[in-house]
Amino acid sequence: MTQDPFRKEENLRRKLEQYKVNMPDFPMKPKRWQRLIQFLGLPTKNPIDSLMTTFHRLTLLKIAPIVVTMVITIIQLII
């Protein structure tokens, strides 16, 4: 914008010139430590959620550890 909107308003311009704002210098790029903390603080996806979308998968998820345990027990008894 090339025009100064406060050029005609002398009183307003004088009032605005009274106030000085000091902007603090802050880094724009986060430090490594801050990036690590942000990465560790992110919520993770639950890998089991995709298996629990249907009833059959939920049943399979509950029965699978029992079946695997029984198979390992049978293999140990045979050997």
ZADREN-408277 format. One record per atom (N, C-alpha, C, O, CB): residue number from 0; atom name; x, y, z. Coordinates in Angstrom, 2 decimals. Each point is the difference from the previous one (the first is absolute). Glycine has a CB too. Example, Ala and Ser with C-alpha at 12.3 -4.5 7.8 and 13.67 -1.06 7.14 Angstrom:
! ZADREN-408277
@i = 0&at = N&px = 13.19&py = -5.69&pz = 7.80
@i = 0&at = CA&px = -0.89&py = 1.19&pz = 0.00
@i = 0&at = C&px = 0.90&py = 1.20&pz = 0.00
@i = 0&at = O&px = 1.04&py = -0.02&pz = 0.66
@i = 0&at = CB&px = -2.93&py = -1.15&pz = 0.59
@i = 1&at = N&px = 1.54&py = 2.22&pz = -1.97
@i = 1&at = CA&px = 0.82&py = 1.19&pz = 0.06
@i = 1&at = C&px = -0.77&py = 1.09&pz = 0.73
@i = 1&at = O&px = 0.51&py = 1.11&pz = 0.17
@i = 1&at = CB&px = 0.67&py = -1.74&pz = -2.32
END
This chain:
! ZADREN-408277
@i = 0&at = N&px = 0.84&py = -1.16&pz = 0.00
@i = 0&at = CA&px = -0.84&py = 1.16&pz = 0.00
@i = 0&at = C&px = 0.90&py = 1.23&pz = 0.00
@i = 0&at = O&px = 0.79&py = 0.19&pz = 0.92
@i = 0&at = CB&px = -2.65&py = -1.43&pz = 0.29
@i = 1&at = N&px = 1.73&py = 2.05&pz = -2.20
@i = 1&at = CA&px = 0.88&py = 1.16&pz = -0.15
@i = 1&at = C&px = -0.51&py = 1.22&pz = 0.74
@i = 1&at = O&px = 0.79&py = 0.88&pz = 0.34
@i = 1&at = CB&px = -0.11&py = -1.77&pz = -2.54
@i = 2&at = N&px = -1.96&py = 0.97&pz = 2.46
@i = 2&at = CA&px = -0.54&py = 1.16&pz = 0.69
@i = 2&at = C&px = 0.03&py = -0.21&pz = 1.51
@i = 2&at = O&px = -0.22&py = -1.10&pz = 0.50
@i = 2&at = CB&px = -1.25&py = 1.59&pz = -2.47
@i = 3&at = N&px = 1.76&py = 0.58&pz = 2.67
@i = 3&at = CA&px = 0.00&py = -0.04&pz = 1.45
@i = 3&at = C&px = -1.39&py = 0.39&pz = 0.49
@i = 3&at = O&px = -0.41&py = 1.15&pz = -0.19
@i = 3&at = CB&px = 2.89&py = -0.59&pz = 0.29
@i = 4&at = N&px = -3.23&py = -1.48&pz = 0.52
@i = 4&at = CA&px = -1.37&py = 0.34&pz = 0.41
@i = 4&at = C&px = -0.03&py = 1.01&pz = 1.14
@i = 4&at = O&px = -1.03&py = 0.62&pz = 0.24
@i = 4&at = CB&px = 0.31&py = -2.88&pz = -0.95
@i = 5&at = N&px = 1.85&py = 2.44&pz = 1.43
@i = 5&at = CA&px = 0.01&py = 0.93&pz = 1.13
@i = 5&at = C&px = 0.59&py = 1.37&pz = -0.37
@i = 5&at = O&px = 0.23&py = 0.82&pz = 0.89
@i = 5&at = CB&px = -0.03&py = -2.79&pz = 0.61
@i = 6&at = N&px = 0.03&py = 2.21&pz = -2.76
@i = 6&at = CA&px = 0.59&py = 1.27&pz = -0.41
@i = 6&at = C&px = -0.96&py = 1.16&pz = 0.28
@i = 6&at = O&px = 0.43&py = 1.08&pz = 0.42
@i = 6&at = CB&px = 0.89&py = -2.27&pz = -2.19
@i = 7&at = N&px = -2.58&py = 0.98&pz = 1.54
@i = 7&at = CA&px = -0.98&py = 1.07&pz = 0.23
@i = 7&at = C&px = -0.36&py = 0.14&pz = 1.48
@i = 7&at = O&px = -0.40&py = 1.08&pz = 0.43
@i = 7&at = CB&px = -0.51&py = -1.50&pz = -2.72
@i = 8&at = N&px = 1.05&py = -0.63&pz = 3.04
@i = 8&at = CA&px = -0.36&py = 0.01&pz = 1.41
@i = 8&at = C&px = 1.25&py = 0.29&pz = 0.84
@i = 8&at = O&px = 0.67&py = -0.93&pz = 0.45
@i = 8&at = CB&px = -2.56&py = -0.72&pz = -0.87
@i = 9&at = N&px = 2.20&py = 2.91&pz = 0.62
@i = 9&at = CA&px = 1.20&py = 0.39&pz = 0.74
@i = 9&at = C&px = -0.06&py = -0.45&pz = 1.46
@i = 9&at = O&px = 0.97&py = -0.54&pz = 0.53
@i = 9&at = CB&px = -0.72&py = 2.50&pz = -2.05
@i = 10&at = N&px = -1.37&py = -1.75&pz = 2.14
@i = 10&at = CA&px = -0.14&py = -0.33&pz = 1.41
@i = 10&at = C&px = 0.16&py = -1.51&pz = 0.22
@i = 10&at = O&px = 0.69&py = -0.43&pz = 0.93
@i = 10&at = CB&px = -2.21&py = 2.41&pz = -0.61
@i = 11&at = N&px = 0.90&py = -2.75&pz = -1.15
@i = 11&at = CA&px = 0.10&py = -1.45&pz = 0.11
@i = 11&at = C&px = 1.43&py = -0.49&pz = -0.27
@i = 11&at = O&px = 0.48&py = -0.91&pz = 0.67
@i = 11&at = CB&px = -2.89&py = 0.72&pz = -1.37
@i = 12&at = N&px = 3.07&py = 0.80&pz = -0.27
@i = 12&at = CA&px = 1.36&py = -0.41&pz = -0.32
@i = 12&at = C&px = 0.96&py = 0.31&pz = 1.15
@i = 12&at = O&px = 0.88&py = -0.80&pz = 0.30
@i = 12&at = CB&px = -1.37&py = 1.19&pz = -2.73
@i = 13&at = N&px = 0.31&py = 0.76&pz = 3.08
@i = 13&at = CA&px = 0.85&py = 0.33&pz = 1.15
@i = 13&at = C&px = -0.21&py = -0.97&pz = 1.14
@i = 13&at = O&px = 0.95&py = -0.41&pz = 0.66
@i = 13&at = CB&px = -1.02&py = 2.81&pz = -1.32
@i = 14&at = N&px = -1.17&py = -2.79&pz = 0.90
@i = 14&at = CA&px = -0.29&py = -0.96&pz = 1.06
@i = 14&at = C&px = 0.63&py = -1.36&pz = -0.30
@i = 14&at = O&px = 0.55&py = -0.65&pz = 0.90
@i = 14&at = CB&px = -2.70&py = 1.86&pz = -0.42
@i = 15&at = N&px = 2.07&py = -1.64&pz = -1.73
@i = 15&at = CA&px = 0.59&py = -1.29&pz = -0.37
@i = 15&at = C&px = 1.52&py = 0.02&pz = 0.08
@i = 15&at = O&px = 0.60&py = -1.02&pz = 0.32
@i = 15&at = CB&px = -2.56&py = 0.60&pz = -1.81
@i = 16&at = N&px = 2.58&py = 1.54&pz = 1.20
@i = 16&at = CA&px = 1.46&py = 0.09&pz = 0.06
@i = 16&at = C&px = 0.53&py = -0.01&pz = 1.42
@i = 16&at = O&px = 1.19&py = -0.23&pz = 0.21
@i = 16&at = CB&px = -1.25&py = 1.49&pz = -2.33
@i = 17&at = N&px = -0.80&py = -1.01&pz = 3.09
@i = 17&at = CA&px = 0.43&py = -0.03&pz = 1.40
@i = 17&at = C&px = 0.33&py = -1.42&pz = 0.45
@i = 17&at = O&px = 0.86&py = -0.20&pz = 0.87
@i = 17&at = CB&px = -2.28&py = 2.22&pz = -0.41
@i = 18&at = N&px = 0.77&py = -2.98&pz = -1.01
@i = 18&at = CA&px = 0.16&py = -1.39&pz = 0.43
@i = 18&at = C&px = 1.07&py = -0.69&pz = -0.84
@i = 18&at = O&px = -0.07&py = -0.01&pz = -1.23
@i = 18&at = CB&px = -2.33&py = -0.05&pz = 1.98
@i = 19&at = N&px = 3.36&py = -0.51&pz = -0.08
@i = 19&at = CA&px = 1.06&py = -0.77&pz = -0.67
@i = 19&at = C&px = -0.12&py = -1.45&pz = 0.45
@i = 19&at = O&px = -0.12&py = -0.29&pz = 1.20
@i = 19&at = CB&px = 1.66&py = 2.32&pz = -1.33
@i = 20&at = N&px = -1.52&py = -2.91&pz = -0.81
@i = 20&at = CA&px = -0.12&py = -1.43&pz = 0.30
@i = 20&at = C&px = 1.32&py = -0.66&pz = -0.33
@i = 20&at = O&px = 0.50&py = 0.10&pz = -1.12
@i = 20&at = CB&px = -2.99&py = -0.10&pz = 0.65
@i = 21&at = N&px = 3.06&py = -0.69&pz = 1.45
@i = 21&at = CA&px = 1.25&py = -0.74&pz = -0.21
@i = 21&at = C&px = -0.34&py = -1.47&pz = -0.22
@i = 21&at = O&px = -0.54&py = -0.67&pz = 0.89
@i = 21&at = CB&px = 1.85&py = 2.31&pz = 0.55
@i = 22&at = N&px = -0.99&py = -2.13&pz = -2.61
@i = 22&at = CA&px = -0.25&py = -1.40&pz = -0.31
@i = 22&at = C&px = 1.17&py = -0.84&pz = 0.49
@i = 22&at = O&px = 1.14&py = 0.28&pz = -0.38
@i = 22&at = CB&px = -2.55&py = 0.36&pz = -1.64
@i = 23&at = N&px = 1.17&py = -1.65&pz = 2.84
@i = 23&at = CA&px = 1.11&py = -0.85&pz = 0.45
@i = 23&at = C&px = 0.49&py = -0.88&pz = -1.15
@i = 23&at = O&px = -0.76&py = -0.40&pz = -0.88
@i = 23&at = CB&px = -0.16&py = 0.40&pz = 3.22
@i = 24&at = N&px = 2.20&py = -0.28&pz = -2.31
@i = 24&at = CA&px = 0.59&py = -0.86&pz = -1.02
@i = 24&at = C&px = -0.17&py = -1.45&pz = 0.44
@i = 24&at = O&px = 0.47&py = -0.38&pz = 1.07
@i = 24&at = CB&px = 1.22&py = 2.18&pz = -1.74
@i = 25&at = N&px = -2.35&py = -2.58&pz = -0.13
@i = 25&at = CA&px = -0.20&py = -1.40&pz = 0.34
@i = 25&at = C&px = 0.37&py = -0.84&pz = -1.22
@i = 25&at = O&px = -0.19&py = 0.43&pz = -1.14
@i = 25&at = CB&px = -1.65&py = 0.13&pz = 2.80
@i = 26&at = N&px = 2.38&py = -1.76&pz = -1.42
@i = 26&at = CA&px = 0.40&py = -0.84&pz = -1.13
@i = 26&at = C&px = -1.23&py = -0.55&pz = -0.73
@i = 26&at = O&px = -0.98&py = -0.41&pz = 0.63
@i = 26&at = CB&px = 3.10&py = -0.20&pz = 0.58
@i = 27&at = N&px = -2.06&py = 0.61&pz = -2.51
@i = 27&at = CA&px = -1.11&py = -0.50&pz = -0.80
@i = 27&at = C&px = -0.01&py = -1.52&pz = -0.09
@i = 27&at = O&px = -1.06&py = -0.63&pz = -0.08
@i = 27&at = CB&px = 1.12&py = 2.76&pz = -1.22
@i = 28&at = N&px = 1.13&py = -2.73&pz = 1.31
@i = 28&at = CA&px = 0.10&py = -1.44&pz = -0.10
@i = 28&at = C&px = 0.18&py = -0.58&pz = 1.41
@i = 28&at = O&px = 0.87&py = 0.44&pz = 0.74
@i = 28&at = CB&px = 0.13&py = -0.28&pz = -3.08
@i = 29&at = N&px = -1.82&py = -1.16&pz = 2.71
@i = 29&at = CA&px = 0.15&py = -0.56&pz = 1.34
@i = 29&at = C&px = 1.32&py = -0.78&pz = 0.12
@i = 29&at = O&px = 0.53&py = -0.51&pz = -0.98
@i = 29&at = CB&px = -3.03&py = 0.37&pz = 1.18
@i = 30&at = N&px = 2.98&py = 0.08&pz = 1.01
@i = 30&at = CA&px = 1.25&py = -0.72&pz = 0.26
@i = 30&at = C&px = -0.24&py = -1.51&pz = -0.07
@i = 30&at = O&px = -1.14&py = -0.46&pz = 0.00
@i = 30&at = CB&px = 1.95&py = 2.36&pz = 1.45
@i = 31&at = N&px = 0.28&py = -2.64&pz = -1.52
@i = 31&at = CA&px = -0.12&py = -1.47&pz = -0.09
@i = 31&at = C&px = -0.74&py = -0.57&pz = 1.19
@i = 31&at = O&px = -0.84&py = -0.89&pz = -0.15
@i = 31&at = CB&px = 2.96&py = 0.82&pz = -1.16
@i = 32&at = N&px = -1.81&py = 0.58&pz = 2.49
@i = 32&at = CA&px = -0.62&py = -0.52&pz = 1.22
@i = 32&at = C&px = -1.52&py = 0.24&pz = -0.05
@i = 32&at = O&px = -0.78&py = -0.88&pz = 0.37
@i = 32&at = CB&px = 2.91&py = 1.31&pz = 0.94
@i = 33&at = N&px = -2.55&py = 0.74&pz = -1.77
@i = 33&at = CA&px = -1.42&py = 0.29&pz = -0.10
@i = 33&at = C&px = -0.68&py = -0.89&pz = -1.04
@i = 33&at = O&px = -1.12&py = -0.45&pz = 0.21
@i = 33&at = CB&px = 1.59&py = 2.82&pz = 0.49
@i = 34&at = N&px = 0.20&py = -2.61&pz = -1.81
@i = 34&at = CA&px = -0.58&py = -0.89&pz = -1.02
@i = 34&at = C&px = -0.13&py = -1.42&pz = 0.53
@i = 34&at = O&px = -0.99&py = -0.67&pz = -0.30
@i = 34&at = CB&px = 1.99&py = 2.10&pz = -1.50
@i = 35&at = N&px = -0.01&py = -1.89&pz = 2.58
@i = 35&at = CA&px = -0.08&py = -1.34&pz = 0.57
@i = 35&at = C&px = -1.16&py = -0.10&pz = 0.98
@i = 35&at = O&px = -0.75&py = -0.97&pz = -0.01
@i = 35&at = CB&px = 3.24&py = 0.71&pz = -0.26
@i = 36&at = N&px = -2.64&py = 1.26&pz = 1.12
@i = 36&at = CA&px = -1.10&py = -0.01&pz = 0.97
@i = 36&at = C&px = -1.35&py = 0.02&pz = -0.73
@i = 36&at = O&px = -0.93&py = -0.69&pz = 0.41
@i = 36&at = CB&px = 2.40&py = 1.87&pz = 1.28
@i = 37&at = N&px = -1.58&py = -0.38&pz = -2.75
@i = 37&at = CA&px = -1.24&py = 0.03&pz = -0.77
@i = 37&at = C&px = -0.28&py = -1.34&pz = -0.66
@i = 37&at = O&px = -1.15&py = -0.44&pz = -0.05
@i = 37&at = CB&px = 1.48&py = 2.89&pz = -0.34
@i = 38&at = N&px = 0.72&py = -3.10&pz = -0.12
@i = 38&at = CA&px = -0.18&py = -1.31&pz = -0.64
@i = 38&at = C&px = -0.45&py = -1.03&pz = 1.02
@i = 38&at = O&px = -0.89&py = -0.81&pz = -0.28
@i = 38&at = CB&px = 2.65&py = 1.39&pz = -1.40
@i = 39&at = N&px = -1.15&py = -0.57&pz = 2.87
@i = 39&at = CA&px = -0.39&py = -0.96&pz = 1.03
@i = 39&at = C&px = -1.39&py = 0.28&pz = 0.55
@i = 39&at = O&px = -0.66&py = -0.90&pz = 0.51
@i = 39&at = CB&px = 3.07&py = 0.63&pz = 0.07
@i = 40&at = N&px = -2.85&py = 1.51&pz = -0.67
@i = 40&at = CA&px = -1.31&py = 0.35&pz = 0.54
@i = 40&at = C&px = -1.15&py = -0.22&pz = -0.96
@i = 40&at = O&px = -1.16&py = 0.17&pz = 0.39
@i = 40&at = CB&px = 2.32&py = 1.45&pz = 0.98
@i = 41&at = N&px = -0.89&py = -1.99&pz = -2.60
@i = 41&at = CA&px = -1.07&py = -0.22&pz = -0.97
@i = 41&at = C&px = -0.79&py = -1.26&pz = 0.34
@i = 41&at = O&px = 0.59&py = -1.00&pz = 0.42
@i = 41&at = CB&px = 0.78&py = 2.15&pz = -2.18
@i = 42&at = N&px = -2.66&py = -1.12&pz = 1.60
@i = 42&at = CA&px = -0.77&py = -1.22&pz = 0.24
@i = 42&at = C&px = 0.28&py = -1.03&pz = -1.10
@i = 42&at = O&px = 0.23&py = 0.34&pz = -1.16
@i = 42&at = CB&px = -2.02&py = 1.01&pz = 2.32
@i = 43&at = N&px = 1.77&py = -2.60&pz = -0.77
@i = 43&at = CA&px = 0.28&py = -1.07&pz = -0.96
@i = 43&at = C&px = -1.29&py = -0.68&pz = -0.43
@i = 43&at = O&px = -1.02&py = 0.08&pz = 0.68
@i = 43&at = CB&px = 3.29&py = -0.42&pz = 0.35
@i = 44&at = N&px = -2.18&py = -0.34&pz = -2.15
@i = 44&at = CA&px = -1.14&py = -0.77&pz = -0.48
@i = 44&at = C&px = 0.02&py = -1.36&pz = 0.69
@i = 44&at = O&px = 1.06&py = -0.58&pz = 0.24
@i = 44&at = CB&px = -1.04&py = 1.78&pz = -2.48
@i = 45&at = N&px = -1.19&py = -1.70&pz = 2.56
@i = 45&at = CA&px = -0.13&py = -1.32&pz = 0.58
@i = 45&at = C&px = -0.07&py = -1.01&pz = -1.14
@i = 45&at = O&px = -0.96&py = 0.03&pz = -0.78
@i = 45&at = CB&px = -0.22&py = 0.89&pz = 2.85
@i = 46&at = N&px = 2.16&py = -1.83&pz = -2.20
@i = 46&at = CA&px = -0.03&py = -0.94&pz = -1.12
@i = 46&at = C&px = -1.12&py = -1.03&pz = 0.10
@i = 46&at = O&px = -0.35&py = -0.64&pz = -0.99
@i = 46&at = CB&px = 2.79&py = 0.95&pz = 0.80
@i = 47&at = N&px = -3.01&py = -0.47&pz = 1.36
@i = 47&at = CA&px = -1.06&py = -1.00&pz = 0.17
@i = 47&at = C&px = -1.36&py = 0.57&pz = -0.40
@i = 47&at = O&px = -0.94&py = -0.76&pz = -0.22
@i = 47&at = CB&px = 2.26&py = -0.30&pz = 2.09
@i = 48&at = N&px = -1.43&py = 2.36&pz = -1.98
@i = 48&at = CA&px = -1.28&py = 0.60&pz = -0.38
@i = 48&at = C&px = -0.51&py = -0.51&pz = -1.34
@i = 48&at = O&px = -1.20&py = -0.22&pz = -0.17
@i = 48&at = CB&px = 1.84&py = 2.24&pz = 1.47
@i = 49&at = N&px = 0.26&py = -2.21&pz = -2.25
@i = 49&at = CA&px = -0.45&py = -0.48&pz = -1.31
@i = 49&at = C&px = -0.50&py = -1.44&pz = 0.08
@i = 49&at = O&px = -0.83&py = -0.40&pz = -0.81
@i = 49&at = CB&px = 2.46&py = 1.94&pz = -0.29
@i = 50&at = N&px = -1.14&py = -2.31&pz = 2.06
@i = 50&at = CA&px = -0.47&py = -1.39&pz = 0.15
@i = 50&at = C&px = -1.34&py = -0.07&pz = 0.72
@i = 50&at = O&px = -0.71&py = -1.00&pz = -0.13
@i = 50&at = CB&px = 3.08&py = 0.25&pz = 0.16
@i = 51&at = N&px = -2.71&py = 1.76&pz = 0.72
@i = 51&at = CA&px = -1.21&py = -0.05&pz = 0.81
@i = 51&at = C&px = -1.20&py = 0.64&pz = -0.70
@i = 51&at = O&px = -0.99&py = 0.32&pz = 0.66
@i = 51&at = CB&px = 2.43&py = -0.28&pz = 1.37
@i = 52&at = N&px = -1.37&py = 0.15&pz = -3.33
@i = 52&at = CA&px = -1.11&py = 0.64&pz = -0.70
@i = 52&at = C&px = -1.20&py = -0.92&pz = -0.17
@i = 52&at = O&px = -1.13&py = 0.47&pz = -0.08
@i = 52&at = CB&px = 2.78&py = 0.95&pz = -1.10
@i = 53&at = N&px = -1.43&py = -2.72&pz = 1.13
@i = 53&at = CA&px = -1.12&py = -0.93&pz = -0.14
@i = 53&at = C&px = 0.00&py = -1.00&pz = 1.14
@i = 53&at = O&px = 1.00&py = -0.17&pz = 0.69
@i = 53&at = CB&px = -0.94&py = 0.44&pz = -3.19
@i = 54&at = N&px = -1.19&py = -0.91&pz = 2.69
@i = 54&at = CA&px = -0.14&py = -0.97&pz = 1.08
@i = 54&at = C&px = 0.89&py = -1.22&pz = -0.22
@i = 54&at = O&px = 0.58&py = -0.52&pz = 0.96
@i = 54&at = CB&px = -2.92&py = 1.30&pz = -0.61
@i = 55&at = N&px = 2.46&py = -1.25&pz = -1.59
@i = 55&at = CA&px = 0.79&py = -1.20&pz = -0.28
@i = 55&at = C&px = 1.49&py = 0.25&pz = 0.29
@i = 55&at = O&px = 0.69&py = -0.87&pz = 0.52
@i = 55&at = CB&px = -2.37&py = 0.18&pz = -2.27
@i = 56&at = N&px = 2.14&py = 1.86&pz = 1.40
@i = 56&at = CA&px = 1.41&py = 0.31&pz = 0.26
@i = 56&at = C&px = 0.25&py = 0.15&pz = 1.50
@i = 56&at = O&px = 1.06&py = -0.39&pz = 0.49
@i = 56&at = CB&px = -0.90&py = 1.54&pz = -2.71
@i = 57&at = N&px = -1.12&py = -0.60&pz = 2.94
@i = 57&at = CA&px = 0.14&py = 0.12&pz = 1.44
@i = 57&at = C&px = 0.07&py = -1.38&pz = 0.65
@i = 57&at = O&px = 0.80&py = -0.22&pz = 0.91
@i = 57&at = CB&px = -2.04&py = 2.42&pz = -0.96
@i = 58&at = N&px = 0.41&py = -3.12&pz = -0.41
@i = 58&at = CA&px = 0.02&py = -1.37&pz = 0.51
@i = 58&at = C&px = 1.34&py = -0.67&pz = -0.33
@i = 58&at = O&px = 0.58&py = -0.68&pz = 0.84
@i = 58&at = CB&px = -3.09&py = 0.52&pz = -1.10
@i = 59&at = N&px = 2.99&py = 0.35&pz = -0.94
@i = 59&at = CA&px = 1.29&py = -0.55&pz = -0.40
@i = 59&at = C&px = 1.12&py = 0.56&pz = 0.86
@i = 59&at = O&px = 0.92&py = -0.73&pz = 0.38
@i = 59&at = CB&px = -1.77&py = 0.46&pz = -2.72
@i = 60&at = N&px = 0.77&py = 1.54&pz = 2.65
@i = 60&at = CA&px = 1.02&py = 0.64&pz = 0.82
@i = 60&at = C&px = 0.01&py = -0.57&pz = 1.41
@i = 60&at = O&px = 1.06&py = -0.08&pz = 0.63
@i = 60&at = CB&px = -1.30&py = 2.15&pz = -2.00
@i = 61&at = N&px = -0.90&py = -2.46&pz = 1.88
@i = 61&at = CA&px = -0.07&py = -0.57&pz = 1.34
@i = 61&at = C&px = 0.42&py = -1.47&pz = 0.02
@i = 61&at = O&px = 0.60&py = -0.45&pz = 0.98
@i = 61&at = CB&px = -2.42&py = 2.05&pz = -0.45
@i = 62&at = N&px = 1.53&py = -2.35&pz = -1.59
@i = 62&at = CA&px = 0.26&py = -1.43&pz = -0.02
@i = 62&at = C&px = 1.42&py = -0.32&pz = -0.48
@i = 62&at = O&px = 0.55&py = -1.03&pz = 0.37
@i = 62&at = CB&px = -2.98&py = 0.65&pz = -0.79
@i = 63&at = N&px = 3.03&py = 1.23&pz = -0.38
@i = 63&at = CA&px = 1.32&py = -0.27&pz = -0.59
@i = 63&at = C&px = 1.07&py = -0.27&pz = 1.05
@i = 63&at = O&px = 0.76&py = -0.95&pz = -0.19
@i = 63&at = CB&px = -1.41&py = 2.40&pz = -1.71
@i = 64&at = N&px = 0.78&py = -0.69&pz = 3.00
@i = 64&at = CA&px = 1.04&py = -0.33&pz = 0.99
@i = 64&at = C&px = -0.19&py = -1.37&pz = 0.66
@i = 64&at = O&px = 0.97&py = -0.68&pz = 0.32
@i = 64&at = CB&px = -0.74&py = 3.11&pz = 0.09
@i = 65&at = N&px = -1.49&py = -2.83&pz = -0.22
@i = 65&at = CA&px = -0.27&py = -1.31&pz = 0.61
@i = 65&at = C&px = 0.43&py = -1.11&pz = -0.95
@i = 65&at = O&px = 0.62&py = -0.97&pz = 0.42
@i = 65&at = CB&px = -2.54&py = 1.94&pz = 0.90
@i = 66&at = N&px = 1.59&py = -0.84&pz = -2.59
@i = 66&at = CA&px = 0.35&py = -1.00&pz = -1.00
@i = 66&at = C&px = 1.51&py = -0.10&pz = -0.15
@i = 66&at = O&px = 0.55&py = -1.10&pz = -0.07
@i = 66&at = CB&px = -2.72&py = 1.52&pz = -1.13
@i = 67&at = N&px = 2.85&py = 0.71&pz = 1.16
@i = 67&at = CA&px = 1.47&py = -0.01&pz = -0.15
@i = 67&at = C&px = 0.64&py = -0.66&pz = 1.22
@i = 67&at = O&px = 0.95&py = -0.76&pz = -0.15
@i = 67&at = CB&px = -1.05&py = 2.86&pz = -1.25
@i = 68&at = N&px = -0.41&py = -1.82&pz = 2.58
@i = 68&at = CA&px = 0.53&py = -0.63&pz = 1.22
@i = 68&at = C&px = -0.21&py = -1.51&pz = -0.02
@i = 68&at = O&px = 0.90&py = -0.75&pz = 0.39
@i = 68&at = CB&px = -1.36&py = 2.86&pz = 0.88
@i = 69&at = N&px = -0.70&py = -2.56&pz = -1.73
@i = 69&at = CA&px = -0.26&py = -1.44&pz = -0.06
@i = 69&at = C&px = 0.92&py = -0.68&pz = -1.01
@i = 69&at = O&px = 0.49&py = -1.10&pz = 0.25
@i = 69&at = CB&px = -2.88&py = 1.52&pz = 0.40
@i = 70&at = N&px = 2.63&py = 0.23&pz = -1.79
@i = 70&at = CA&px = 0.88&py = -0.59&pz = -1.02
@i = 70&at = C&px = 1.43&py = -0.11&pz = 0.53
@i = 70&at = O&px = 0.65&py = -1.02&pz = -0.20
@i = 70&at = CB&px = -2.10&py = 1.98&pz = -1.62
@i = 71&at = N&px = 1.92&py = 0.06&pz = 2.49
@i = 71&at = CA&px = 1.36&py = -0.04&pz = 0.56
@i = 71&at = C&px = 0.11&py = -1.07&pz = 1.07
@i = 71&at = O&px = 1.03&py = -0.67&pz = 0.10
@i = 71&at = CB&px = -0.74&py = 3.11&pz = -0.58
@i = 72&at = N&px = -1.34&py = -2.62&pz = 1.30
@i = 72&at = CA&px = 0.01&py = -1.03&pz = 1.03
@i = 72&at = C&px = 0.04&py = -1.39&pz = -0.62
@i = 72&at = O&px = 0.74&py = -0.87&pz = 0.46
@i = 72&at = CB&px = -2.01&py = 2.39&pz = 1.07
@i = 73&at = N&px = 0.49&py = -1.74&pz = -2.58
@i = 73&at = CA&px = -0.02&py = -1.31&pz = -0.67
@i = 73&at = C&px = 1.36&py = -0.29&pz = -0.63
@i = 73&at = O&px = 0.49&py = -1.13&pz = 0.08
@i = 73&at = CB&px = -2.96&py = 1.38&pz = -0.54
@i = 74&at = N&px = 3.08&py = 0.75&pz = -0.16
@i = 74&at = CA&px = 1.32&py = -0.20&pz = -0.59
@i = 74&at = C&px = 1.03&py = -0.36&pz = 1.06
@i = 74&at = O&px = 0.86&py = -0.85&pz = -0.24
@i = 74&at = CB&px = -1.45&py = 2.47&pz = -1.57
@i = 75&at = N&px = 0.52&py = -1.00&pz = 2.98
@i = 75&at = CA&px = 0.94&py = -0.31&pz = 1.07
@i = 75&at = C&px = -0.22&py = -1.40&pz = 0.56
@i = 75&at = O&px = 0.96&py = -0.68&pz = 0.38
@i = 75&at = CB&px = -0.85&py = 3.10&pz = 0.17
@i = 76&at = N&px = -1.38&py = -2.85&pz = -0.48
@i = 76&at = CA&px = -0.28&py = -1.35&pz = 0.50
@i = 76&at = C&px = 0.49&py = -1.07&pz = -0.96
@i = 76&at = O&px = 0.45&py = -1.06&pz = 0.43
@i = 76&at = CB&px = -2.42&py = 1.95&pz = 0.78
@i = 77&at = N&px = 1.88&py = -0.63&pz = -2.49
@i = 77&at = CA&px = 0.44&py = -0.96&pz = -1.00
@i = 77&at = C&px = 1.51&py = -0.14&pz = 0.02
@i = 77&at = O&px = 0.54&py = -1.10&pz = -0.11
@i = 77&at = CB&px = -2.53&py = 1.65&pz = -1.31
@i = 78&at = N&px = 2.68&py = 0.56&pz = 1.58
@i = 78&at = CA&px = 1.47&py = -0.03&pz = 0.00
@i = 78&at = C&px = 0.42&py = -0.46&pz = 1.34
@i = 78&at = O&px = 1.19&py = -0.12&pz = 0.26
@i = 78&at = CB&px = -0.98&py = 1.96&pz = -1.93
END
